Amino acid sequence: MTHVVFYGKPGCLTNVRQKGLLRELGHTVIECDLLREPWTVERLSAFMTGLPVAHWFNASSPRVKSGEVEPSRLHAKSALRLLIDDPLLIRRPLIETPYGLSVGFFGDEVLRRLGVDVALNADLTQCAQLGVDEPSCAAQGMPA
């Protein structure tokens, strides 16, 4: 059994389903509110390592959809500051496991090692409102 720290958005039905899938696969899921987490540049950049800056952003964010924020035009340093200032911009979920860190639910090595077959679960990429509240990990006394 693997412990998975899952940083999601409260109210996102897809995040609820993603956590459910991880539990079905036998993992212990520690739920954290992505929006209330006290992110730092160092901590958030650890998740983003190796990904193009544009992939750090939630394409469904109102600021991205409206064109106010254009992820493909940003440099890493300014992008991280923007994500920390407005966590709704962060592509979710962020997942922390003994196998490493993951951004989104798109079939990276971390998800494969957790047993997630994204091809069978391709519907787990859009978010809908549900009204669920999850505590930040920091508020639970968990290490950052």
C-alpha positions as a LaTeX table, in Angstrom:
\begin{tabular}{lrrr}
\hline
Residue & $x$ (\AA) & $y$ (\AA) & $z$ (\AA) \\
\hline
Met1 & 0.00 & 0.00 & 0.00 \\
Thr2 & 1.38 & 3.38 & $-1.04$ \\
His3 & 0.63 & 6.69 & 0.64 \\
Val4 & $-0.39$ & 9.29 & $-1.92$ \\
Val5 & $-0.62$ & 12.97 & $-0.99$ \\
Phe6 & $-3.24$ & 14.39 & $-3.34$ \\
Tyr7 & $-3.46$ & 18.17 & $-3.77$ \\
Gly8 & $-6.79$ & 18.86 & $-5.42$ \\
Lys9 & $-9.39$ & 21.56 & $-5.73$ \\
Pro10 & $-12.34$ & 21.41 & $-3.37$ \\
Gly11 & $-15.49$ & 20.89 & $-5.37$ \\
Cys12 & $-13.82$ & 19.21 & $-8.33$ \\
Leu13 & $-15.82$ & 16.09 & $-9.12$ \\
Thr14 & $-12.98$ & 14.77 & $-11.26$ \\
Asn15 & $-10.55$ & 15.06 & $-8.34$ \\
Val16 & $-13.04$ & 13.07 & $-6.24$ \\
Arg17 & $-13.10$ & 10.36 & $-8.92$ \\
Gln18 & $-9.30$ & 10.39 & $-9.27$ \\
Lys19 & $-8.90$ & 9.86 & $-5.51$ \\
Gly20 & $-11.49$ & 7.09 & $-5.70$ \\
Leu21 & $-9.50$ & 5.33 & $-8.41$ \\
Leu22 & $-6.31$ & 5.57 & $-6.38$ \\
Arg23 & $-8.11$ & 4.07 & $-3.37$ \\
Glu24 & $-9.56$ & 1.28 & $-5.53$ \\
Leu25 & $-5.98$ & 0.49 & $-6.56$ \\
Gly26 & $-5.15$ & 0.01 & $-2.87$ \\
His27 & $-3.44$ & 3.30 & $-2.08$ \\
Thr28 & $-3.94$ & 5.43 & 0.99 \\
Val29 & $-4.90$ & 8.91 & $-0.20$ \\
Ile30 & $-4.12$ & 11.92 & 1.95 \\
Glu31 & $-6.37$ & 14.72 & 0.69 \\
Cys32 & $-5.12$ & 18.31 & 0.65 \\
Asp33 & $-6.62$ & 21.54 & $-0.62$ \\
Leu34 & $-4.40$ & 22.82 & $-3.44$ \\
Leu35 & $-5.82$ & 26.32 & $-3.01$ \\
Arg36 & $-5.05$ & 26.64 & 0.72 \\
Glu37 & $-1.62$ & 25.03 & 0.70 \\
Pro38 & 1.22 & 27.46 & 1.61 \\
Trp39 & 3.22 & 26.98 & $-1.59$ \\
Thr40 & 6.77 & 28.27 & $-1.95$ \\
Val41 & 8.74 & 28.63 & $-5.17$ \\
Glu42 & 11.04 & 25.77 & $-4.16$ \\
Arg43 & 8.24 & 23.41 & $-3.18$ \\
Leu44 & 6.03 & 24.06 & $-6.20$ \\
Ser45 & 8.93 & 23.99 & $-8.66$ \\
Ala46 & 9.80 & 20.47 & $-7.47$ \\
Phe47 & 6.49 & 19.28 & $-8.99$ \\
Met48 & 7.12 & 21.13 & $-12.25$ \\
Thr49 & 10.67 & 19.91 & $-12.92$ \\
Gly50 & 11.06 & 18.65 & $-16.46$ \\
Leu51 & 7.72 & 19.95 & $-17.72$ \\
Pro52 & 7.31 & 22.84 & $-20.15$ \\
Val53 & 5.98 & 25.96 & $-18.38$ \\
Ala54 & 2.71 & 25.82 & $-20.34$ \\
His55 & 2.01 & 22.39 & $-18.81$ \\
Trp56 & 2.11 & 23.84 & $-15.30$ \\
Phe57 & $-1.16$ & 25.67 & $-15.89$ \\
Asn58 & $-4.77$ & 24.57 & $-15.62$ \\
Ala59 & $-6.17$ & 25.18 & $-19.10$ \\
Ser60 & $-9.67$ & 25.40 & $-17.55$ \\
Ser61 & $-8.74$ & 28.31 & $-15.29$ \\
Pro62 & $-10.89$ & 31.35 & $-16.12$ \\
Arg63 & $-7.77$ & 33.52 & $-16.40$ \\
Val64 & $-6.19$ & 31.13 & $-18.90$ \\
Lys65 & $-9.41$ & 30.61 & $-20.87$ \\
Ser66 & $-9.97$ & 34.37 & $-21.15$ \\
Gly67 & $-6.43$ & 34.93 & $-22.41$ \\
Glu68 & $-5.49$ & 37.12 & $-19.43$ \\
Val69 & $-2.76$ & 34.57 & $-18.62$ \\
Glu70 & $-0.85$ & 33.08 & $-21.55$ \\
Pro71 & 1.26 & 30.23 & $-20.12$ \\
Ser72 & 3.26 & 29.73 & $-23.32$ \\
Arg73 & 4.61 & 33.30 & $-23.02$ \\
Leu74 & 5.86 & 32.97 & $-19.44$ \\
His75 & 9.32 & 32.21 & $-18.12$ \\
Ala76 & 9.65 & 29.71 & $-15.26$ \\
Lys77 & 10.36 & 32.26 & $-12.52$ \\
Ser78 & 7.42 & 34.52 & $-13.34$ \\
Ala79 & 5.16 & 31.51 & $-13.93$ \\
Leu80 & 5.92 & 30.10 & $-10.47$ \\
Arg81 & 5.16 & 33.46 & $-8.83$ \\
Leu82 & 1.88 & 33.64 & $-10.72$ \\
Leu83 & 0.91 & 30.09 & $-9.70$ \\
Ile84 & 1.70 & 30.78 & $-6.05$ \\
Asp85 & $-0.28$ & 34.03 & $-6.11$ \\
Asp86 & $-3.26$ & 32.34 & $-7.81$ \\
Pro87 & $-3.35$ & 28.58 & $-7.13$ \\
Leu88 & $-6.45$ & 28.22 & $-9.35$ \\
Leu89 & $-3.95$ & 28.46 & $-12.20$ \\
Ile90 & $-2.09$ & 25.30 & $-11.10$ \\
Arg91 & $-2.74$ & 22.19 & $-13.19$ \\
Arg92 & $-4.20$ & 19.61 & $-10.86$ \\
Pro93 & $-3.96$ & 17.34 & $-9.15$ \\
Leu94 & $-0.48$ & 17.56 & $-7.76$ \\
Ile95 & 0.44 & 14.13 & $-6.45$ \\
Glu96 & 3.27 & 13.27 & $-4.07$ \\
Thr97 & 4.31 & 9.62 & $-3.69$ \\
Pro98 & 7.37 & 7.57 & $-2.77$ \\
Tyr99 & 7.82 & 7.20 & $-6.55$ \\
Gly100 & 8.06 & 10.93 & $-7.12$ \\
Leu101 & 5.87 & 13.91 & $-7.91$ \\
Ser102 & 3.19 & 14.22 & $-10.58$ \\
Val103 & 1.25 & 17.08 & $-12.17$ \\
Gly104 & $-2.17$ & 16.42 & $-13.67$ \\
Phe105 & $-3.59$ & 12.98 & $-14.29$ \\
Phe106 & $-2.06$ & 12.27 & $-17.68$ \\
Gly107 & $-0.15$ & 9.00 & $-17.49$ \\
Asp108 & 3.33 & 9.94 & $-16.33$ \\
Glu109 & 5.73 & 7.45 & $-14.74$ \\
Val110 & 4.44 & 8.17 & $-11.21$ \\
Leu111 & 0.86 & 7.29 & $-12.18$ \\
Arg112 & 2.03 & 4.17 & $-14.03$ \\
Arg113 & 3.88 & 3.01 & $-10.92$ \\
Leu114 & 0.67 & 3.55 & $-8.94$ \\
Gly115 & $-1.12$ & 1.25 & $-11.40$ \\
Val116 & $-3.20$ & 3.96 & $-13.08$ \\
Asp117 & $-4.04$ & 3.12 & $-16.69$ \\
Val118 & $-4.89$ & 6.54 & $-18.06$ \\
Ala119 & $-6.11$ & 5.05 & $-21.35$ \\
Leu120 & $-8.89$ & 3.30 & $-19.40$ \\
Asn121 & $-9.60$ & 6.43 & $-17.35$ \\
Ala122 & $-9.34$ & 9.17 & $-19.99$ \\
Asp123 & $-12.46$ & 10.86 & $-18.59$ \\
Leu124 & $-10.55$ & 11.93 & $-15.48$ \\
Thr125 & $-9.25$ & 15.21 & $-16.90$ \\
Gln126 & $-12.09$ & 17.76 & $-16.52$ \\
Cys127 & $-13.28$ & 19.36 & $-13.29$ \\
Ala128 & $-16.85$ & 19.97 & $-12.18$ \\
Gln129 & $-18.10$ & 21.65 & $-8.99$ \\
Leu130 & $-19.21$ & 19.50 & $-6.08$ \\
Gly131 & $-18.83$ & 21.73 & $-3.00$ \\
Val132 & $-16.40$ & 19.56 & $-1.05$ \\
Asp133 & $-13.95$ & 21.14 & 1.38 \\
Glu134 & $-10.54$ & 19.58 & 1.97 \\
Pro135 & $-8.02$ & 20.83 & 4.53 \\
Ser136 & $-4.57$ & 21.99 & 3.52 \\
Cys137 & $-1.86$ & 19.54 & 4.52 \\
Ala138 & $-0.22$ & 22.31 & 6.50 \\
Ala139 & $-3.44$ & 22.76 & 8.50 \\
Gln140 & $-3.35$ & 19.01 & 9.27 \\
Gly141 & 0.16 & 19.36 & 10.71 \\
Met142 & 1.73 & 17.40 & 7.86 \\
Pro143 & 5.21 & 18.22 & 6.64 \\
Ala144 & 5.42 & 20.30 & 3.50 \\
\hline
\end{tabular}
